[in-house]
Amino acid sequence: MQGVLSGFAVIAVVIGVGYLLGRRGSLGEQGREVLTALAFTVAGPALLFTTLAKADLSVLFSARLLVTALSTAAACGVFVAVGALRHWGVGRTTIGALASGYVNSGNLGIPIAAYVLGDASLVAPVLLFQVVLVTPVALTILDLSGMGEKGPVWQRLLTPLRNPIAVGSLSGVVVSAAGWRIPGPVLEPLTLIGHMSVPAALLAFGLSLPGSAPPGRGRDRHLVLLSVALKALGQPAAAWALARYVFGLHGAPLLDVVVTSALPAAQNLFTYASRYRVAETLARESILLSTVVSVPVLVGVAAVLG
């Protein structure tokens, strides 16, 4: 309980600071764009590189990871299927699918894993899976659909090699897999820069809130409500069913995968939406509502399975 509440409290305070800055106009008209660019092109890649360069990649090969991957695919797949039937477009459908299954494994998942599950490293498989596979695939789809840079087809096919988030993630994986040790004078500046990623994303999110309509009432209300339902209820339910009846997990391992799947949508999804200028309202409202709804869900999961 303490871990759930403390994790959400930290996020709420930083977003609140961003909201106040936006109301006062303290950072000017371009403040949100600058913070988004900082998180996407500099701080985010640095954080992912330094995290993955020191990670134990063996955690990727486990039953827990398979549960995470399959439950994520299930939640995202349902949204994609509905989006295709309703002709919501590639950009909106991609952002909505991410909001349906891409969990906040960093700034919220780590404290919850530490306080609720007793081990912060338990969120590592989710973090690695998302940054190594889900993020590069989703951003490549946005690039190839025309949301990113324009150019010849062959050039656009190489977008994963030019996308800062993908480059940071894949570079970290290469360093970890090769067993290389990064010298301190190189690693420490990158670590310091990476520490700006989460607060920059949260502040940018807060800056976007002043003047916004109440969530779930705008043009994308159906997409928002579907993504929140899938994220807060569908994904943890799928994780529980898979873990319990397919992989035979019980006790602490079962609690681990369900809690991590019940985490709300990650704030960096708004960074991606803003960067590609697509479905920004959908991303913002889905993150906000899924964060609110996930509080009682996480408390209930911890009480029932803990």
Secondary structure, 3 states (H helix, E strand, C coil): CHHHHHHHHHHHHHHHHHHHHHHHCCCCCCHHHHHHHHHHHHHHHHHHHHHHHCCCHHHHCCHHHHHHHHHHHHHHHHHHHHHHHHCCCHHHHHHHHHHHHCECCCCCHHHHHHHHHCCHHHHHHHHHHHHHHHHHHHHHHHHHCCCCCCCCHHHHHCHHHCCHHHHHHHHHHHHHHHCCCCCHHHHHHHHHHHCCHHHHHHHHHHHCCCCCCCCCCCCCHHHHHHHHHHHHHHHHHHHHHHHHHHCCCCHHHHHHHHHHHCCCECCHHHHHHHHHCCCHHHHHHHHHHHHHHHHHHHHHHHHHHC
